[in-house]
Amino acid sequence: MKTTNLSKYGPWALITGASSGIGRELARQVAEHGLHIVAVARRQSRLDELSSELKKQYQVKVRTVQADLREPDAIRTITTATEDLEIGLAILNAGAEMTGAFVQGDEQAHLQLAQLNAVAPMHLAHLYGRQMAGRGRGGIMFVSSLFAYQGVPYVAHYAATKAYLLSLGEALHVELKPFGVDVLVLSPGLTTTEMTANMPVDFSKLPMIPQMPEQVARVGLRALGKKATVVSGIMNKMMAWENRLLPRAAPVSLLGFLLGRALKDGARPVGRVKACHLTR
Ligand SMILES: NC(=O)c1ccc[n+]([C@@H]2O[C@H](COP(=O)([O-])OP(=O)(O)OC[C@H]3O[C@@H](n4cnc5c(N)ncnc54)[C@H](OP(=O)(O)O)[C@@H]3O)[C@@H](O)[C@H]2O)c1
């Protein structure tokens, strides 16, 4: 597939989670097309390094926005910081995982995961998508996951947030097309990034071939404007596709069994769950 001419989405691209991994690669590859970059994440020093690199290498302008997307107020921080810019491309990539038994995870951490992985991208897509629709042009990319294609025991809530993005994005692809706005859901499989390095999972026990962030970013940018959804990697494509052929419960049980075996000690469900009060 030929690379999309990204200049039609300019002049500015907003990328959340640009401080590392897939987001940093997306920022590099978008800047290579001459778009100016708004880079969002929590780690300012990483954003500053990226900014220097992109300005030097691609002669683009870069604005950094330090924001914690687990906090609802972060959306206002981002929109205020970009008020004077024409954002033609919004890449909603920032996300985190939460591995282990659902009921043993911390309540606040679950709520923050939903805000970061699902609510924030929806909110930003609504705000910037409305501006793009008004202009009659633009692009939105949601970074979901192969885990969006089925329920995934022990990563249940993370997978559910990614399924939310998949459903939202594929519907918006149809809704926003008449307004000249291209919407894509990019679903990476296992990718070598800080996120997977820190996960309490022994990936050697899973039938997954890791990809590099460069590959994943390229797959996404090539599909933008051409497709509604794209899964990165042949093996991953097959896994997403076979899910549609099997009874829904089968791949869920299978991945539950495989992940259960691959969980490292700290993440294994332990003993009985202590009952707690539902109200405080
Ligand atoms: N790696 C994989 O195997 C894989 C597979 C499928 C999908 N994905 C998805 O790909 C996306 C990128 O992940 P990655 O693998 O590239 O991991 P990564 O290297 O850990 O990057 C995550 C990015 O999100 C940002 N981020 C995390 N929490 C944030 C917060 N509270 N507020 C603002 N920004 C935050 C991080 O920046 P700061 O820490 O500086 O805030 C970082 O830039 C995620 O949505 C992830 O779910 C990854």
The ligand as a Gaussian input file, in Angstrom:
#p B3LYP/6-31G(d) Opt

LIG

0 1
 N        3.173000      -2.141000      22.923000
 C        2.195000      -2.961000      22.586000
 O        2.388000      -4.209000      22.523000
 C        0.841000      -2.420000      22.235000
 C       -0.093000      -3.298000      21.674000
 C       -1.345000      -2.835000      21.361000
 C       -1.669000      -1.515000      21.589000
 N       -0.760000      -0.667000      22.131000
 C       -1.170000       0.718000      22.386000
 O       -0.264000       1.598000      21.787000
 C       -0.307000       2.849000      22.483000
 C        1.111000       3.313000      22.751000
 O        1.717000       2.407000      23.669000
 P        3.248000       1.974000      23.566000
 O        3.273000       0.512000      23.422000
 O        3.952000       2.816000      22.586000
 O        3.715000       2.241000      25.066000
 P        4.692000       3.329000      25.711000
 O        6.012000       3.316000      25.068000
 O        4.593000       3.070000      27.168000
 O        3.978000       4.701000      25.346000
 C        2.820000       5.143000      25.994000
 C        2.685000       6.625000      25.739000
 O        1.488000       7.081000      26.373000
 C        1.834000       8.123000      27.272000
 N        1.007000       8.069000      28.453000
 C        0.858000       7.019000      29.307000
 N        0.092000       7.378000      30.346000
 C       -0.231000       8.689000      30.138000
 C       -0.971000       9.632000      30.883000
 N       -1.531000       9.317000      32.053000
 N       -1.124000      10.886000      30.384000
 C       -0.542000      11.223000      29.217000
 N        0.173000      10.370000      28.470000
 C        0.339000       9.132000      28.943000
 C        3.291000       7.891000      27.649000
 O        3.915000       9.113000      28.010000
 P        4.306000       9.552000      29.496000
 O        4.637000       8.321000      30.263000
 O        5.459000      10.473000      29.281000
 O        3.095000      10.255000      29.995000
 C        3.851000       7.396000      26.334000
 O        4.191000       8.466000      25.518000
 C       -1.128000       2.625000      23.740000
 O       -2.427000       3.132000      23.576000
 C       -1.174000       1.105000      23.845000
 O       -2.323000       0.653000      24.510000
 C        0.494000      -1.086000      22.463000

